[in-house]
C-alpha cells in the first residue's frame, strides 16, 4: 500500500501538471485573439512626422513655433544648435512641430494639429532636380552643397562619381542635402532647381 505522503505527492504533481496545461492553453488562446499583441500608437508608424499643411501662412507657423518653444526644449534651433540652419521661421517652425509630435506620439491627433494647420505624414519625401533646371542652376546647387557638406561620394573614386555628369551629381547633392536637413522643406529648393515629391511633403 502506498503511503499517504506518496499519494499526496502524486496528487500534487497531477494537479500542477493540469494547472500548467490550462495556463498554456489560455496563453495560446490569448495570443490567437490578439490579447497580448504589442500595442501600437494610432496613426503613427516609424517614418511618420508632423508637417504643415501646404499653404500655411507664415504668421501661423510663427505662432506654432512660439507655442512649442514655450513648452519644449528648443536649444537645437538656437544659435550653435545642430538644427539652427537654415535660420528662418519656416525651417525652425517645421522642426518645432515635428519635435513636439515625436515627443507626444501617444496622442497624434492632438500633438500634430496646431489649430488645424498641420498633419501627420507617413511617407518618404525626396528632393528631385527639376526637369527645367539649367546647367548653371545645377552647378550652383552642387557648389552650394559641396561647400557645406561632405561630397566625397561624387568626387573621383567615390561611390556616386560615375556617371560623371552634372545632372547625376546634382541629383545626389540636392537629395543628400535635403535628407540631412529634412525638418526644413526649404532645403530642397536651390532657387527652384529642385522640388520635393510628393507635393504634400512641401508643407509650404
C-alpha positions as CSV (number, residue, x, y, z in Angstrom):
1,X,0.0,0.0,0.0
2,X,1.3,3.4,-0.9
3,X,1.9,5.8,1.9
4,X,-0.2,8.9,2.4
5,X,2.9,11.0,1.5
6,X,3.3,9.3,-1.8
7,X,-0.4,9.7,-2.6
8,X,-0.3,13.4,-1.7
9,X,2.9,13.9,-3.8
10,X,1.2,12.2,-6.9
11,X,-1.9,14.3,-6.4
12,X,0.1,17.5,-6.2
13,X,2.1,16.6,-9.3
14,X,-1.1,15.8,-11.2
15,X,-2.7,19.0,-10.1
16,X,0.3,21.1,-11.0
17,X,0.6,19.5,-14.5
18,X,-3.1,20.1,-15.1
19,X,-2.8,23.7,-14.0
20,X,0.2,24.2,-16.3
21,X,-1.8,22.8,-19.2
22,X,-4.6,25.2,-18.5
23,X,-2.2,28.2,-18.3
24,X,-0.5,27.2,-21.6
25,X,-3.9,26.8,-23.3
26,X,-5.1,30.2,-22.1
27,X,-1.8,31.9,-23.1
28,X,-2.1,30.4,-26.6
29,X,-5.8,31.4,-26.8
30,X,-4.9,35.0,-25.8
31,X,-2.2,35.2,-28.4
32,X,-4.5,34.0,-31.1
33,X,-7.1,36.5,-30.0
34,X,-4.6,39.3,-30.0
35,X,-4.9,40.0,-26.3
36,X,-1.1,40.0,-25.9
37,X,-0.4,41.8,-29.2
38,X,2.2,44.6,-29.0
39,X,0.3,47.8,-28.6
40,X,0.7,50.3,-31.4
41,X,0.2,54.1,-31.4
42,X,-2.8,55.1,-33.5
43,X,-1.9,56.8,-36.7
44,X,1.9,56.5,-36.1
45,X,4.5,54.4,-37.8
46,X,8.2,54.6,-37.8
47,X,8.6,57.1,-40.7
48,X,5.8,59.4,-39.6
49,X,6.4,63.1,-39.0
50,X,4.3,66.2,-38.5
51,X,4.3,68.8,-41.3
52,X,2.5,71.9,-42.1
53,X,-0.4,71.8,-44.5
54,X,0.6,73.2,-47.9
55,X,-0.1,76.9,-48.0
56,X,0.0,77.5,-44.2
57,X,0.6,81.2,-43.6
58,X,3.9,82.4,-42.1
59,X,2.2,84.0,-39.1
60,X,0.6,80.8,-38.1
61,X,3.9,78.9,-38.5
62,X,5.4,81.5,-36.2
63,X,2.6,81.1,-33.6
64,X,3.2,77.3,-33.7
65,X,7.0,77.8,-33.2
66,X,6.4,80.1,-30.2
67,X,3.9,77.7,-28.7
68,X,6.3,74.7,-28.9
69,X,9.4,76.6,-27.7
70,X,7.4,78.0,-24.8
71,X,6.7,74.4,-23.7
72,X,9.6,72.4,-25.0
73,X,13.4,72.4,-25.2
74,X,14.3,74.2,-28.5
75,X,18.0,74.6,-28.0
76,X,18.6,72.6,-31.2
77,X,17.4,75.6,-33.2
78,X,19.1,78.2,-31.1
79,X,22.4,79.7,-32.3
80,X,25.0,77.0,-32.1
81,X,22.4,74.2,-32.2
82,X,22.6,71.4,-34.7
83,X,19.4,72.4,-36.4
84,X,19.9,76.2,-36.3
85,X,20.5,76.4,-40.1
86,X,18.5,77.3,-42.1
87,X,17.9,80.3,-39.8
88,X,14.4,81.0,-40.9
89,X,11.0,80.9,-39.3
90,X,9.9,78.4,-41.8
91,X,12.7,75.9,-41.0
92,X,12.5,76.4,-37.3
93,X,8.8,76.1,-37.1
94,X,8.9,72.9,-39.2
95,X,11.5,71.5,-36.8
96,X,9.5,72.5,-33.8
97,X,6.1,71.0,-34.7
98,X,7.7,67.7,-35.7
99,X,9.7,67.5,-32.5
100,X,6.6,68.2,-30.4
101,X,4.8,65.5,-32.3
102,X,7.6,63.0,-31.8
103,X,7.7,63.7,-28.1
104,X,3.9,63.1,-27.8
105,X,3.4,60.3,-30.3
106,X,0.8,58.7,-27.9
107,X,-1.6,61.4,-28.8
108,X,-1.1,62.0,-32.5
109,X,-4.5,63.6,-33.2
110,X,-3.7,66.5,-30.8
111,X,0.1,66.6,-30.9
112,X,0.1,67.3,-34.6
113,X,-2.7,69.7,-35.2
114,X,-1.8,73.3,-34.0
115,X,-5.2,74.6,-34.8
116,X,-5.7,72.6,-37.9
117,X,-2.6,73.8,-39.8
118,X,-0.6,70.6,-39.5
119,X,-0.9,66.9,-40.4
120,X,0.9,63.6,-39.9
121,X,2.8,62.5,-43.0
122,X,3.8,58.8,-43.1
123,X,5.7,58.5,-46.4
124,X,9.2,59.2,-47.6
125,X,10.0,62.5,-49.2
126,X,12.5,63.1,-51.9
127,X,14.3,66.1,-53.3
128,X,14.3,65.9,-57.1
129,X,16.1,68.0,-59.6
130,X,13.6,70.0,-61.8
131,X,13.4,68.8,-65.4
132,X,13.8,72.5,-66.4
133,X,16.8,73.3,-64.2
134,X,19.6,74.8,-66.2
135,X,23.2,73.6,-66.2
136,X,24.1,76.7,-64.3
137,X,21.4,76.1,-61.7
138,X,22.6,72.6,-61.2
139,X,26.2,73.6,-61.0
140,X,25.3,76.3,-58.4
141,X,23.4,73.7,-56.4
142,X,26.4,71.3,-56.4
143,X,28.7,74.1,-55.4
144,X,26.5,75.2,-52.5
145,X,26.0,71.7,-51.1
146,X,29.6,70.7,-51.5
147,X,30.7,73.9,-49.9
148,X,28.7,73.0,-46.8
149,X,28.6,69.2,-46.8
150,X,30.8,66.2,-47.5
151,X,30.6,65.5,-51.2
152,X,33.3,62.9,-51.4
153,X,30.9,60.3,-52.7
154,X,30.6,62.2,-56.0
155,X,34.4,63.0,-56.3
156,X,36.7,60.8,-58.3
157,X,36.8,57.4,-56.7
158,X,33.6,58.0,-54.8
159,X,30.6,55.6,-54.8
160,X,28.5,58.0,-56.8
161,X,31.1,59.6,-59.1
162,X,30.0,57.6,-62.1
163,X,28.3,58.7,-64.3
164,X,30.4,61.8,-64.1
165,X,27.7,64.3,-65.2
166,X,26.4,67.4,-63.8
167,X,22.7,66.2,-63.6
168,X,23.7,63.0,-61.8
169,X,26.0,64.7,-59.3
170,X,23.3,67.4,-58.7
171,X,20.7,64.8,-58.1
172,X,22.9,63.2,-55.4
173,X,23.8,66.6,-53.9
174,X,20.3,68.0,-53.5
175,X,18.9,64.8,-52.1
176,X,21.7,64.3,-49.7
177,X,21.4,67.9,-48.5
178,X,17.7,67.7,-48.0
179,X,17.9,64.4,-46.1
180,X,20.4,65.9,-43.7
181,X,18.0,68.8,-43.1
182,X,14.7,67.0,-43.7
183,X,12.9,69.1,-41.0
184,X,13.1,72.1,-43.3
185,X,11.2,71.8,-46.7
186,X,13.1,74.9,-48.0
187,X,16.3,73.0,-48.0
188,X,15.0,71.4,-51.3
189,X,14.7,74.5,-53.4
190,X,18.0,75.7,-54.7
191,X,16.5,78.7,-56.5
192,X,13.8,76.5,-58.0
193,X,16.3,74.0,-59.4
194,X,14.7,71.2,-57.2
195,X,11.4,70.3,-55.5
196,X,10.0,67.9,-53.0
197,X,7.9,64.9,-54.1
198,X,5.2,64.1,-53.4
199,X,3.9,67.7,-53.1
200,X,2.4,67.1,-49.7
201,X,6.0,66.9,-48.4
202,X,6.5,70.6,-49.3
203,X,4.3,72.0,-46.5
204,X,4.7,75.4,-48.0
